[in-house]
Every structure is written in C-alpha cells, then in structure tokens.
Amino acid sequence: MSMSAPHEIYVRHTSKDGSSYVQEHRVWDADRFMAARRDDVAKEGGKSAVQQLTREQFLAQKK
C-alpha cells in the first residue's frame, strides 16, 4: 500500500439549525474523511449537511 502526501480539501459544514461555514482540512484520504463526516451528519439530524467544495468555491464563499 502506497501512502500519498496529505492534501487540502474544502468543505461546507451545515449544523442542524441550518447555519453553515466553510473550512479547509488537511487530510490523507479525502474519501474516508468525507464518509466519516457524512456519518456524523446523519447522527446529528435536522438540517445537518456536509459538502466538499472546489478551491475556487471555498475562496469565493470565505470572503
């Protein structure tokens, strides 16, 4: 198994009350990270959500 270097992914996190924020994460495995976040969101209920963004979307929404 080869290990790749960690890299950045960009994510919009939405809480169960609907408020959201964008955040940069440094991860080894983006698919595994997002799967774990989706599991967390499913447990929270309400309007909770998580969405991976492109760097351009992240920069536009961070302003």
PQR file of N, CA, C, O and H, with PARSE charges and radii, in Angstrom:
ATOM      1  N   MET A   1       0.841  -1.181   0.000 -0.4000 1.5000
ATOM      2  CA  MET A   1       0.000   0.000   0.000 -0.0000 2.0000
ATOM      3  C   MET A   1       0.884   1.240   0.000  0.5500 1.7000
ATOM      4  O   MET A   1       1.738   1.392   0.873 -0.5500 1.4000
ATOM      5  N   SER A   2       0.690   2.116  -0.957 -0.4000 1.5000
ATOM      6  CA  SER A   2       1.483   3.339  -1.012 -0.0000 2.0000
ATOM      7  C   SER A   2       0.725   4.473  -0.331  0.5500 1.7000
ATOM      8  O   SER A   2      -0.499   4.574  -0.419 -0.5500 1.4000
ATOM      9  H   SER A   2      -0.004   1.993  -1.666  0.4000 1.0000
ATOM     10  N   MET A   3       1.471   5.299   0.333 -0.4000 1.5000
ATOM     11  CA  MET A   3       0.872   6.441   1.030 -0.0000 2.0000
ATOM     12  C   MET A   3       1.131   7.701   0.220  0.5500 1.7000
ATOM     13  O   MET A   3       2.272   7.988  -0.144 -0.5500 1.4000
ATOM     14  H   MET A   3       2.465   5.216   0.405  0.4000 1.0000
ATOM     15  N   SER A   4       0.107   8.429  -0.055 -0.4000 1.5000
ATOM     16  CA  SER A   4       0.284   9.717  -0.708 -0.0000 2.0000
ATOM     17  C   SER A   4       0.451  10.781   0.371  0.5500 1.7000
ATOM     18  O   SER A   4       0.146  10.558   1.543 -0.5500 1.4000
ATOM     19  H   SER A   4      -0.820   8.196   0.240  0.4000 1.0000
ATOM     20  N   ALA A   5       0.929  11.911  -0.041 -0.4000 1.5000
ATOM     21  CA  ALA A   5       1.112  13.013   0.900 -0.0000 2.0000
ATOM     22  C   ALA A   5      -0.248  13.588   1.283  0.5500 1.7000
ATOM     23  O   ALA A   5      -1.194  13.519   0.499 -0.5500 1.4000
ATOM     24  H   ALA A   5       1.176  12.093  -0.992  0.4000 1.0000
ATOM     25  N   PRO A   6      -0.348  14.152   2.475 -0.5600 1.5000
ATOM     26  CA  PRO A   6      -1.613  14.800   2.845  0.2800 2.0000
ATOM     27  C   PRO A   6      -1.876  15.985   1.914  0.5500 1.7000
ATOM     28  O   PRO A   6      -0.946  16.597   1.389 -0.5500 1.4000
ATOM     29  N   HIS A   7      -3.140  16.291   1.723 -0.4000 1.5000
ATOM     30  CA  HIS A   7      -3.523  17.399   0.854 -0.0000 2.0000
ATOM     31  C   HIS A   7      -4.751  18.096   1.428  0.5500 1.7000
ATOM     32  O   HIS A   7      -5.415  17.585   2.330 -0.5500 1.4000
ATOM     33  H   HIS A   7      -3.896  15.794   2.150  0.4000 1.0000
ATOM     34  N   GLU A   8      -5.032  19.270   0.885 -0.4000 1.5000
ATOM     35  CA  GLU A   8      -6.148  20.064   1.383 -0.0000 2.0000
ATOM     36  C   GLU A   8      -7.431  19.709   0.645  0.5500 1.7000
ATOM     37  O   GLU A   8      -7.436  19.472  -0.563 -0.5500 1.4000
ATOM     38  H   GLU A   8      -4.492  19.685   0.153  0.4000 1.0000
ATOM     39  N   ILE A   9      -8.510  19.680   1.404 -0.4000 1.5000
ATOM     40  CA  ILE A   9      -9.844  19.629   0.819 -0.0000 2.0000
ATOM     41  C   ILE A   9     -10.647  20.752   1.469  0.5500 1.7000
ATOM     42  O   ILE A   9     -10.304  21.238   2.546 -0.5500 1.4000
ATOM     43  H   ILE A   9      -8.506  19.873   2.385  0.4000 1.0000
ATOM     44  N   TYR A  10     -11.697  21.145   0.808 -0.4000 1.5000
ATOM     45  CA  TYR A  10     -12.505  22.279   1.245 -0.0000 2.0000
ATOM     46  C   TYR A  10     -13.931  21.797   1.445  0.5500 1.7000
ATOM     47  O   TYR A  10     -14.501  21.122   0.587 -0.5500 1.4000
ATOM     48  H   TYR A  10     -11.976  20.750  -0.068  0.4000 1.0000
ATOM     49  N   VAL A  11     -14.503  22.155   2.599 -0.4000 1.5000
ATOM     50  CA  VAL A  11     -15.789  21.584   2.986 -0.0000 2.0000
ATOM     51  C   VAL A  11     -16.716  22.663   3.543  0.5500 1.7000
ATOM     52  O   VAL A  11     -16.291  23.531   4.304 -0.5500 1.4000
ATOM     53  H   VAL A  11     -14.040  22.703   3.296  0.4000 1.0000
ATOM     54  N   ARG A  12     -18.000  22.593   3.147 -0.4000 1.5000
ATOM     55  CA  ARG A  12     -19.036  23.416   3.775 -0.0000 2.0000
ATOM     56  C   ARG A  12     -19.721  22.542   4.814  0.5500 1.7000
ATOM     57  O   ARG A  12     -20.254  21.480   4.493 -0.5500 1.4000
ATOM     58  H   ARG A  12     -18.345  21.887   2.528  0.4000 1.0000
ATOM     59  N   HIS A  13     -19.703  22.995   6.055 -0.4000 1.5000
ATOM     60  CA  HIS A  13     -20.358  22.296   7.156 -0.0000 2.0000
ATOM     61  C   HIS A  13     -21.637  23.049   7.491  0.5500 1.7000
ATOM     62  O   HIS A  13     -21.614  24.269   7.655 -0.5500 1.4000
ATOM     63  H   HIS A  13     -19.270  23.858   6.316  0.4000 1.0000
ATOM     64  N   THR A  14     -22.746  22.337   7.593 -0.4000 1.5000
ATOM     65  CA  THR A  14     -24.024  22.938   7.967 -0.0000 2.0000
ATOM     66  C   THR A  14     -24.520  22.252   9.233  0.5500 1.7000
ATOM     67  O   THR A  14     -24.608  21.026   9.288 -0.5500 1.4000
ATOM     68  H   THR A  14     -22.765  21.346   7.460  0.4000 1.0000
ATOM     69  N   SER A  15     -24.847  23.050  10.255 -0.4000 1.5000
ATOM     70  CA  SER A  15     -25.331  22.491  11.522 -0.0000 2.0000
ATOM     71  C   SER A  15     -26.812  22.151  11.415  0.5500 1.7000
ATOM     72  O   SER A  15     -27.467  22.479  10.425 -0.5500 1.4000
ATOM     73  H   SER A  15     -24.776  24.047  10.211  0.4000 1.0000
ATOM     74  N   LYS A  16     -27.327  21.493  12.442 -0.4000 1.5000
ATOM     75  CA  LYS A  16     -28.728  21.069  12.378 -0.0000 2.0000
ATOM     76  C   LYS A  16     -29.705  22.236  12.391  0.5500 1.7000
ATOM     77  O   LYS A  16     -30.867  22.065  12.019 -0.5500 1.4000
ATOM     78  H   LYS A  16     -26.795  21.227  13.246  0.4000 1.0000
ATOM     79  N   ASP A  17     -29.257  23.431  12.816 -0.4000 1.5000
ATOM     80  CA  ASP A  17     -30.141  24.602  12.762 -0.0000 2.0000
ATOM     81  C   ASP A  17     -30.042  25.343  11.425  0.5500 1.7000
ATOM     82  O   ASP A  17     -30.741  26.335  11.214 -0.5500 1.4000
ATOM     83  H   ASP A  17     -28.314  23.570  13.118  0.4000 1.0000
ATOM     84  N   GLY A  18     -29.175  24.866  10.521 -0.4000 1.5000
ATOM     85  CA  GLY A  18     -29.073  25.452   9.191 -0.0000 2.0000
ATOM     86  C   GLY A  18     -27.939  26.435   9.001  0.5500 1.7000
ATOM     87  O   GLY A  18     -27.680  26.849   7.871 -0.5500 1.4000
ATOM     88  H   GLY A  18     -28.608  24.061  10.693  0.4000 1.0000
ATOM     89  N   SER A  19     -27.244  26.829  10.076 -0.4000 1.5000
ATOM     90  CA  SER A  19     -26.110  27.741   9.907 -0.0000 2.0000
ATOM     91  C   SER A  19     -24.931  26.963   9.317  0.5500 1.7000
ATOM     92  O   SER A  19     -24.743  25.782   9.611 -0.5500 1.4000
ATOM     93  H   SER A  19     -27.454  26.493  10.994  0.4000 1.0000
ATOM     94  N   SER A  20     -24.143  27.644   8.482 -0.4000 1.5000
ATOM     95  CA  SER A  20     -23.046  26.933   7.832 -0.0000 2.0000
ATOM     96  C   SER A  20     -21.775  27.768   7.823  0.5500 1.7000
ATOM     97  O   SER A  20     -21.801  28.984   8.014 -0.5500 1.4000
ATOM     98  H   SER A  20     -24.296  28.603   8.244  0.4000 1.0000
ATOM     99  N   TYR A  21     -20.671  27.083   7.597 -0.4000 1.5000
ATOM    100  CA  TYR A  21     -19.363  27.710   7.456 -0.0000 2.0000
ATOM    101  C   TYR A  21     -18.527  26.840   6.536  0.5500 1.7000
ATOM    102  O   TYR A  21     -18.800  25.650   6.376 -0.5500 1.4000
ATOM    103  H   TYR A  21     -20.650  26.096   7.442  0.4000 1.0000
ATOM    104  N   VAL A  22     -17.500  27.440   5.927 -0.4000 1.5000
ATOM    105  CA  VAL A  22     -16.585  26.683   5.087 -0.0000 2.0000
ATOM    106  C   VAL A  22     -15.256  26.559   5.813  0.5500 1.7000
ATOM    107  O   VAL A  22     -14.857  27.445   6.568 -0.5500 1.4000
ATOM    108  H   VAL A  22     -17.279  28.406   6.057  0.4000 1.0000
ATOM    109  N   GLN A  23     -14.578  25.439   5.569 -0.4000 1.5000
ATOM    110  CA  GLN A  23     -13.333  25.181   6.272 -0.0000 2.0000
ATOM    111  C   GLN A  23     -12.405  24.349   5.395  0.5500 1.7000
ATOM    112  O   GLN A  23     -12.848  23.497   4.625 -0.5500 1.4000
ATOM    113  H   GLN A  23     -14.903  24.720   4.955  0.4000 1.0000
ATOM    114  N   GLU A  24     -11.114  24.614   5.529 -0.4000 1.5000
ATOM    115  CA  GLU A  24     -10.088  23.839   4.834 -0.0000 2.0000
ATOM    116  C   GLU A  24      -9.611  22.743   5.779  0.5500 1.7000
ATOM    117  O   GLU A  24      -9.408  22.989   6.968 -0.5500 1.4000
ATOM    118  H   GLU A  24     -10.754  25.306   6.155  0.4000 1.0000
ATOM    119  N   HIS A  25      -9.433  21.541   5.255 -0.4000 1.5000
ATOM    120  CA  HIS A  25      -8.948  20.412   6.050 -0.0000 2.0000
ATOM    121  C   HIS A  25      -7.746  19.801   5.347  0.5500 1.7000
ATOM    122  O   HIS A  25      -7.749  19.668   4.123 -0.5500 1.4000
ATOM    123  H   HIS A  25      -9.598  21.341   4.289  0.4000 1.0000
ATOM    124  N   ARG A  26      -6.724  19.430   6.099 -0.4000 1.5000
ATOM    125  CA  ARG A  26      -5.560  18.730   5.546 -0.0000 2.0000
ATOM    126  C   ARG A  26      -5.743  17.255   5.873  0.5500 1.7000
ATOM    127  O   ARG A  26      -5.752  16.874   7.043 -0.5500 1.4000
ATOM    128  H   ARG A  26      -6.721  19.538   7.093  0.4000 1.0000
ATOM    129  N   VAL A  27      -5.889  16.425   4.848 -0.4000 1.5000
ATOM    130  CA  VAL A  27      -6.235  15.019   5.046 -0.0000 2.0000
ATOM    131  C   VAL A  27      -5.336  14.107   4.213  0.5500 1.7000
ATOM    132  O   VAL A  27      -4.759  14.522   3.208 -0.5500 1.4000
ATOM    133  H   VAL A  27      -5.882  16.735   3.898  0.4000 1.0000
ATOM    134  N   TRP A  28      -5.234  12.867   4.654 -0.4000 1.5000
ATOM    135  CA  TRP A  28      -4.539  11.835   3.879 -0.0000 2.0000
ATOM    136  C   TRP A  28      -5.482  11.229   2.853  0.5500 1.7000
ATOM    137  O   TRP A  28      -5.084  10.970   1.717 -0.5500 1.4000
ATOM    138  H   TRP A  28      -5.703  12.530   5.470  0.4000 1.0000
ATOM    139  N   ASP A  29      -6.734  11.001   3.250 -0.4000 1.5000
ATOM    140  CA  ASP A  29      -7.697  10.306   2.394 -0.0000 2.0000
ATOM    141  C   ASP A  29      -9.021  11.077   2.409  0.5500 1.7000
ATOM    142  O   ASP A  29      -9.789  10.985   3.367 -0.5500 1.4000
ATOM    143  H   ASP A  29      -7.057  11.212   4.173  0.4000 1.0000
ATOM    144  N   ALA A  30      -9.276  11.825   1.357 -0.4000 1.5000
ATOM    145  CA  ALA A  30     -10.471  12.671   1.292 -0.0000 2.0000
ATOM    146  C   ALA A  30     -11.754  11.850   1.336  0.5500 1.7000
ATOM    147  O   ALA A  30     -12.717  12.242   1.995 -0.5500 1.4000
ATOM    148  H   ALA A  30      -8.652  11.900   0.579  0.4000 1.0000
ATOM    149  N   ASP A  31     -11.776  10.719   0.644 -0.4000 1.5000
ATOM    150  CA  ASP A  31     -12.987   9.888   0.631 -0.0000 2.0000
ATOM    151  C   ASP A  31     -13.313   9.378   2.027  0.5500 1.7000
ATOM    152  O   ASP A  31     -14.472   9.386   2.441 -0.5500 1.4000
ATOM    153  H   ASP A  31     -10.994  10.400   0.108  0.4000 1.0000
ATOM    154  N   ARG A  32     -12.305   8.942   2.741 -0.4000 1.5000
ATOM    155  CA  ARG A  32     -12.513   8.427   4.103 -0.0000 2.0000
ATOM    156  C   ARG A  32     -12.966   9.550   5.040  0.5500 1.7000
ATOM    157  O   ARG A  32     -13.861   9.353   5.862 -0.5500 1.4000
ATOM    158  H   ARG A  32     -11.364   8.935   2.404  0.4000 1.0000
ATOM    159  N   PHE A  33     -12.350  10.717   4.914 -0.4000 1.5000
ATOM    160  CA  PHE A  33     -12.726  11.865   5.737 -0.0000 2.0000
ATOM    161  C   PHE A  33     -14.181  12.253   5.496  0.5500 1.7000
ATOM    162  O   PHE A  33     -14.943  12.449   6.442 -0.5500 1.4000
ATOM    163  H   PHE A  33     -11.624  10.876   4.246  0.4000 1.0000
ATOM    164  N   MET A  34     -14.562  12.362   4.224 -0.4000 1.5000
ATOM    165  CA  MET A  34     -15.930  12.769   3.901 -0.0000 2.0000
ATOM    166  C   MET A  34     -16.940  11.710   4.340  0.5500 1.7000
ATOM    167  O   MET A  34     -18.032  12.054   4.790 -0.5500 1.4000
ATOM    168  H   MET A  34     -13.944  12.202   3.455  0.4000 1.0000
ATOM    169  N   ALA A  35     -16.595  10.437   4.218 -0.4000 1.5000
ATOM    170  CA  ALA A  35     -17.500   9.369   4.674 -0.0000 2.0000
ATOM    171  C   ALA A  35     -17.729   9.483   6.178  0.5500 1.7000
ATOM    172  O   ALA A  35     -18.853   9.316   6.651 -0.5500 1.4000
ATOM    173  H   ALA A  35     -15.708  10.156   3.853  0.4000 1.0000
ATOM    174  N   ALA A  36     -16.670   9.766   6.926 -0.4000 1.5000
ATOM    175  CA  ALA A  36     -16.797   9.917   8.380 -0.0000 2.0000
ATOM    176  C   ALA A  36     -17.656  11.133   8.722  0.5500 1.7000
ATOM    177  O   ALA A  36     -18.490  11.072   9.625 -0.5500 1.4000
ATOM    178  H   ALA A  36     -15.757   9.902   6.541  0.4000 1.0000
ATOM    179  N   ARG A  37     -17.452  12.229   8.006 -0.4000 1.5000
ATOM    180  CA  ARG A  37     -18.263  13.429   8.255 -0.0000 2.0000
ATOM    181  C   ARG A  37     -19.730  13.180   7.909  0.5500 1.7000
ATOM    182  O   ARG A  37     -20.617  13.646   8.624 -0.5500 1.4000
ATOM    183  H   ARG A  37     -16.775  12.278   7.273  0.4000 1.0000
ATOM    184  N   ARG A  38     -19.999  12.448   6.817 -0.4000 1.5000
ATOM    185  CA  ARG A  38     -21.390  12.136   6.456 -0.0000 2.0000
ATOM    186  C   ARG A  38     -22.046  11.276   7.530  0.5500 1.7000
ATOM    187  O   ARG A  38     -23.229  11.445   7.825 -0.5500 1.4000
ATOM    188  H   ARG A  38     -19.278  12.069   6.236  0.4000 1.0000
ATOM    189  N   ASP A  39     -21.284  10.353   8.118 -0.4000 1.5000
ATOM    190  CA  ASP A  39     -21.811   9.539   9.218 -0.0000 2.0000
ATOM    191  C   ASP A  39     -22.158  10.423  10.414  0.5500 1.7000
ATOM    192  O   ASP A  39     -23.207  10.247  11.033 -0.5500 1.4000
ATOM    193  H   ASP A  39     -20.323  10.215   7.879  0.4000 1.0000
ATOM    194  N   ASP A  40     -21.273  11.381  10.744 -0.4000 1.5000
ATOM    195  CA  ASP A  40     -21.525  12.305  11.856 -0.0000 2.0000
ATOM    196  C   ASP A  40     -22.783  13.129  11.596  0.5500 1.7000
ATOM    197  O   ASP A  40     -23.606  13.311  12.493 -0.5500 1.4000
ATOM    198  H   ASP A  40     -20.420  11.524  10.241  0.4000 1.0000
ATOM    199  N   VAL A  41     -22.928  13.621  10.382 -0.4000 1.5000
ATOM    200  CA  VAL A  41     -24.071  14.451   9.998 -0.0000 2.0000
ATOM    201  C   VAL A  41     -25.372  13.658  10.109  0.5500 1.7000
ATOM    202  O   VAL A  41     -26.386  14.185  10.569 -0.5500 1.4000
ATOM    203  H   VAL A  41     -22.259  13.473   9.653  0.4000 1.0000
ATOM    204  N   ALA A  42     -25.343  12.404   9.692 -0.4000 1.5000
ATOM    205  CA  ALA A  42     -26.546  11.562   9.761 -0.0000 2.0000
ATOM    206  C   ALA A  42     -27.012  11.403  11.205  0.5500 1.7000
ATOM    207  O   ALA A  42     -28.214  11.330  11.459 -0.5500 1.4000
ATOM    208  H   ALA A  42     -24.520  11.976   9.319  0.4000 1.0000
ATOM    209  N   LYS A  43     -26.082  11.349  12.148 -0.4000 1.5000
ATOM    210  CA  LYS A  43     -26.429  11.214  13.568 -0.0000 2.0000
ATOM    211  C   LYS A  43     -27.005  12.510  14.138  0.5500 1.7000
ATOM    212  O   LYS A  43     -27.847  12.476  15.035 -0.5500 1.4000
ATOM    213  H   LYS A  43     -25.105  11.408  11.941  0.4000 1.0000
ATOM    214  N   GLU A  44     -26.550  13.656  13.615 -0.4000 1.5000
ATOM    215  CA  GLU A  44     -26.991  14.954  14.134 -0.0000 2.0000
ATOM    216  C   GLU A  44     -28.436  15.269  13.767  0.5500 1.7000
ATOM    217  O   GLU A  44     -29.166  15.850  14.570 -0.5500 1.4000
ATOM    218  H   GLU A  44     -25.866  13.684  12.886  0.4000 1.0000
ATOM    219  N   GLY A  45     -28.853  14.892  12.569 -0.4000 1.5000
ATOM    220  CA  GLY A  45     -30.222  15.164  12.138 -0.0000 2.0000
ATOM    221  C   GLY A  45     -30.447  16.623  11.797  0.5500 1.7000
ATOM    222  O   GLY A  45     -29.494  17.373  11.587 -0.5500 1.4000
ATOM    223  H   GLY A  45     -28.260  14.419  11.917  0.4000 1.0000
ATOM    224  N   GLY A  46     -31.694  17.021  11.743 -0.4000 1.5000
ATOM    225  CA  GLY A  46     -32.050  18.397  11.389 -0.0000 2.0000
ATOM    226  C   GLY A  46     -31.580  18.747   9.993  0.5500 1.7000
ATOM    227  O   GLY A  46     -31.711  17.947   9.066 -0.5500 1.4000
ATOM    228  H   GLY A  46     -32.468  16.412  11.913  0.4000 1.0000
ATOM    229  N   LYS A  47     -31.033  19.944   9.844 -0.4000 1.5000
ATOM    230  CA  LYS A  47     -30.546  20.406   8.545 -0.0000 2.0000
ATOM    231  C   LYS A  47     -29.060  20.115   8.359  0.5500 1.7000
ATOM    232  O   LYS A  47     -28.440  20.639   7.433 -0.5500 1.4000
ATOM    233  H   LYS A  47     -30.926  20.593  10.597  0.4000 1.0000
ATOM    234  N   SER A  48     -28.487  19.294   9.218 -0.4000 1.5000
ATOM    235  CA  SER A  48     -27.059  18.997   9.151 -0.0000 2.0000
ATOM    236  C   SER A  48     -26.667  18.480   7.783  0.5500 1.7000
ATOM    237  O   SER A  48     -27.361  17.654   7.190 -0.5500 1.4000
ATOM    238  H   SER A  48     -28.991  18.868   9.970  0.4000 1.0000
ATOM    239  N   ALA A  49     -25.540  18.981   7.289 -0.4000 1.5000
ATOM    240  CA  ALA A  49     -25.036  18.541   5.989 -0.0000 2.0000
ATOM    241  C   ALA A  49     -23.541  18.809   5.909  0.5500 1.7000
ATOM    242  O   ALA A  49     -22.987  19.597   6.676 -0.5500 1.4000
ATOM    243  H   ALA A  49     -24.977  19.652   7.770  0.4000 1.0000
ATOM    244  N   VAL A  50     -22.914  18.142   4.975 -0.4000 1.5000
ATOM    245  CA  VAL A  50     -21.505  18.374   4.688 -0.0000 2.0000
ATOM    246  C   VAL A  50     -21.336  18.245   3.180  0.5500 1.7000
ATOM    247  O   VAL A  50     -21.872  17.322   2.566 -0.5500 1.4000
ATOM    248  H   VAL A  50     -23.364  17.502   4.352  0.4000 1.0000
ATOM    249  N   GLN A  51     -20.589  19.173   2.585 -0.4000 1.5000
ATOM    250  CA  GLN A  51     -20.419  19.175   1.134 -0.0000 2.0000
ATOM    251  C   GLN A  51     -18.988  19.561   0.803  0.5500 1.7000
ATOM    252  O   GLN A  51     -18.483  20.572   1.290 -0.5500 1.4000
ATOM    253  H   GLN A  51     -20.153  19.923   3.083  0.4000 1.0000
ATOM    254  N   GLN A  52     -18.335  18.753  -0.027 -0.4000 1.5000
ATOM    255  CA  GLN A  52     -16.983  19.079  -0.455 -0.0000 2.0000
ATOM    256  C   GLN A  52     -17.053  20.142  -1.541  0.5500 1.7000
ATOM    257  O   GLN A  52     -17.894  20.072  -2.437 -0.5500 1.4000
ATOM    258  H   GLN A  52     -18.745  17.932  -0.422  0.4000 1.0000
ATOM    259  N   LEU A  53     -16.163  21.126  -1.455 -0.4000 1.5000
ATOM    260  CA  LEU A  53     -16.123  22.242  -2.394 -0.0000 2.0000
ATOM    261  C   LEU A  53     -14.821  22.230  -3.178  0.5500 1.7000
ATOM    262  O   LEU A  53     -13.843  21.603  -2.770 -0.5500 1.4000
ATOM    263  H   LEU A  53     -15.480  21.182  -0.727  0.4000 1.0000
ATOM    264  N   THR A  54     -14.816  22.929  -4.306 -0.4000 1.5000
ATOM    265  CA  THR A  54     -13.560  23.158  -5.015 -0.0000 2.0000
ATOM    266  C   THR A  54     -12.834  24.302  -4.310  0.5500 1.7000
ATOM    267  O   THR A  54     -13.429  25.022  -3.507 -0.5500 1.4000
ATOM    268  H   THR A  54     -15.610  23.439  -4.638  0.4000 1.0000
ATOM    269  N   ARG A  55     -11.560  24.464  -4.610 -0.4000 1.5000
ATOM    270  CA  ARG A  55     -10.799  25.568  -4.023 -0.0000 2.0000
ATOM    271  C   ARG A  55     -11.433  26.908  -4.411  0.5500 1.7000
ATOM    272  O   ARG A  55     -11.514  27.822  -3.589 -0.5500 1.4000
ATOM    273  H   ARG A  55     -11.077  23.879  -5.261  0.4000 1.0000
ATOM    274  N   GLU A  56     -11.877  27.020  -5.651 -0.4000 1.5000
ATOM    275  CA  GLU A  56     -12.487  28.266  -6.122 -0.0000 2.0000
ATOM    276  C   GLU A  56     -13.778  28.573  -5.360  0.5500 1.7000
ATOM    277  O   GLU A  56     -14.009  29.718  -4.971 -0.5500 1.4000
ATOM    278  H   GLU A  56     -11.811  26.278  -6.319  0.4000 1.0000
ATOM    279  N   GLN A  57     -14.618  27.561  -5.145 -0.4000 1.5000
ATOM    280  CA  GLN A  57     -15.851  27.758  -4.373 -0.0000 2.0000
ATOM    281  C   GLN A  57     -15.517  28.172  -2.941  0.5500 1.7000
ATOM    282  O   GLN A  57     -16.150  29.070  -2.385 -0.5500 1.4000
ATOM    283  H   GLN A  57     -14.430  26.631  -5.461  0.4000 1.0000
ATOM    284  N   PHE A  58     -14.527  27.518  -2.353 -0.4000 1.5000
ATOM    285  CA  PHE A  58     -14.107  27.826  -0.986 -0.0000 2.0000
ATOM    286  C   PHE A  58     -13.671  29.286  -0.880  0.5500 1.7000
ATOM    287  O   PHE A  58     -14.117  30.011   0.010 -0.5500 1.4000
ATOM    288  H   PHE A  58     -14.013  26.788  -2.804  0.4000 1.0000
ATOM    289  N   LEU A  59     -12.799  29.711  -1.790 -0.4000 1.5000
ATOM    290  CA  LEU A  59     -12.292  31.084  -1.735 -0.0000 2.0000
ATOM    291  C   LEU A  59     -13.405  32.103  -1.944  0.5500 1.7000
ATOM    292  O   LEU A  59     -13.408  33.150  -1.296 -0.5500 1.4000
ATOM    293  H   LEU A  59     -12.436  29.122  -2.512  0.4000 1.0000
ATOM    294  N   ALA A  60     -14.341  31.818  -2.829 -0.4000 1.5000
ATOM    295  CA  ALA A  60     -15.453  32.737  -3.080 -0.0000 2.0000
ATOM    296  C   ALA A  60     -16.363  32.853  -1.861  0.5500 1.7000
ATOM    297  O   ALA A  60     -16.859  33.940  -1.566 -0.5500 1.4000
ATOM    298  H   ALA A  60     -14.338  30.968  -3.355  0.4000 1.0000
ATOM    299  N   GLN A  61     -16.589  31.758  -1.153 -0.4000 1.5000
ATOM    300  CA  GLN A  61     -17.502  31.762  -0.011 -0.0000 2.0000
ATOM    301  C   GLN A  61     -16.836  32.220   1.277  0.5500 1.7000
ATOM    302  O   GLN A  61     -17.519  32.625   2.218 -0.5500 1.4000
ATOM    303  H   GLN A  61     -16.186  30.875  -1.392  0.4000 1.0000
ATOM    304  N   LYS A  62     -15.523  32.163   1.328 -0.4000 1.5000
ATOM    305  CA  LYS A  62     -14.798  32.571   2.530 -0.0000 2.0000
ATOM    306  C   LYS A  62     -14.776  34.091   2.680  0.5500 1.7000
ATOM    307  O   LYS A  62     -14.586  34.598   3.785 -0.5500 1.4000
ATOM    308  H   LYS A  62     -14.968  31.834   0.563  0.4000 1.0000
ATOM    309  N   LYS A  63     -14.965  34.815   1.593 -0.4000 1.5000
ATOM    310  CA  LYS A  63     -14.928  36.292   1.622 -0.0000 2.0000
ATOM    311  C   LYS A  63     -16.012  36.864   2.491  0.5500 1.7000
ATOM    312  O   LYS A  63     -16.119  38.083   2.622 -0.5500 1.4000
ATOM    313  H   LYS A  63     -15.120  34.403   0.695  0.4000 1.0000
TER
END
